[in-house]
Amino acid sequence: MIRSLLNYLFEKLLGGTYNLVSFLVIIIEKFFENFPKGYFALRKLVLKQIYFSGFEALKLTFELGIFMGIVIVTQIASFIKGLGGINLIGKILVIALIREVMPLFMAIILIARSGTAITSELGLMKVNGEITALKALGIEPIYYVVFTRILAFTISIFAITMIASFVAVTTGSFALFMFEKVSFADFYEALFLNMSIFDIVLFSLKNIAFGVAIPLVCCFYGLSIKKGVTEIPQMSTKAVLSSFFYVFLLNVMLDFLVLIWQ
């Protein structure tokens, strides 16, 4: 009874992770086997995916940045201004907004926006025989279809998270100037004095980790479709839920490493 329960928990909790890690290893192997073959076609596919995942999400990115800047920055500032002055505001903004909130929020948005699209697209390609056709033409699908999406997604999430963070900080500085009478010079001085190379590295690691994990999960579930188009909604739902799980897991793991390091 206990052994069966443990086997079930291992399969549910670790079996999926093992499959995803194995899938990632295969992707890396296929990349080294094929690169730089088809470089120009690869570049075209990557740029196309960046346009879809990144450029078309700019409007939402700006809207989120403005909202976060007005609401979160002003709320944090009004709450702790009397406790430690502007210096404490800068420290909290670096930790809460730049290191934690913005990478996580942008990852969630791209899961809902682009993750489902990747799973559905690859599922349709699998059902319609396009993956088999690529293999018949001597084109490696993992290299041209999966790797391009992971690379483009990673670049996109990094770029739009940086843009959203910049917009949030800029909007927040204007909001603080208007409502709390905090000067721009004091605000940015406090912000940059409390921002270290360590914060930039952690920000970058989170974006890279999320940028690899989300399309990896979505591509895995998209290529797992076998029976027909009726499987696509089911796999899309699984891909979204699994992406949420791994994003939060990676976020906790990286934050835990921060606690150990500090």
PEGIUR-V960472 format. One record per backbone hydrogen bond with DSSP energy under -1.0 kcal/mol. CO is the residue of the C=O (numbers start at 0). NH is the residue of the N-H. If there is no record, write none. Layout:
co = [CO:CO]
nh = [NH:NH]
//
This chain:
co = [0:1:2:3:4:5:6:7:8:9:9:13:14:15:16:17:18:19:20:21:22:23:24:25:26:27:28:29:30:33:35:37:38:39:40:41:42:43:44:45:46:47:48:49:49:50:54:56:57:58:59:60:61:62:63:64:65:66:67:67:70:71:72:73:74:75:76:79:79:80:84:85:86:87:88:89:90:91:92:92:93:95:96:99:100:101:102:103:104:105:106:107:108:109:109:110:113:114:115:116:117:118:119:120:121:122:123:124:124:128:129:130:131:132:133:134:139:140:140:141:145:146:147:148:149:150:151:152:153:154:155:156:157:158:159:160:161:162:163:164:165:166:167:168:169:170:171:172:173:174:175:175:182:183:184:185:186:187:188:189:195:196:197:198:199:200:201:202:203:204:205:206:207:208:209:211:212:213:214:215:216:217:218:227:228:230:231:232:233:234:235:236:237:238:239:240:241:242:243:244:245:246:247:248:249:250:251:252:253:254:255:256:257]
nh = [4:5:6:7:8:9:10:11:12:13:14:17:18:19:20:21:22:23:24:25:26:27:28:29:30:31:32:33:34:36:38:41:42:43:44:45:46:47:48:49:50:51:52:53:54:55:57:60:61:62:63:64:65:66:67:68:69:70:71:72:74:75:76:77:78:79:80:82:83:84:88:89:90:91:92:93:94:95:96:97:98:100:101:103:104:105:106:107:108:109:110:111:112:113:114:115:117:118:119:120:121:122:123:124:125:126:127:129:130:132:133:134:135:136:138:137:143:144:145:146:149:150:151:152:153:154:155:156:157:158:159:160:161:162:163:164:165:166:167:168:169:170:171:172:173:174:175:176:177:178:179:181:186:187:188:189:190:191:192:193:199:200:201:202:203:204:205:206:207:208:209:210:211:212:213:215:216:217:218:219:220:221:222:230:231:234:235:236:237:238:239:240:241:242:243:244:245:246:247:248:249:250:251:252:253:254:255:256:257:258:259:260:261]
//
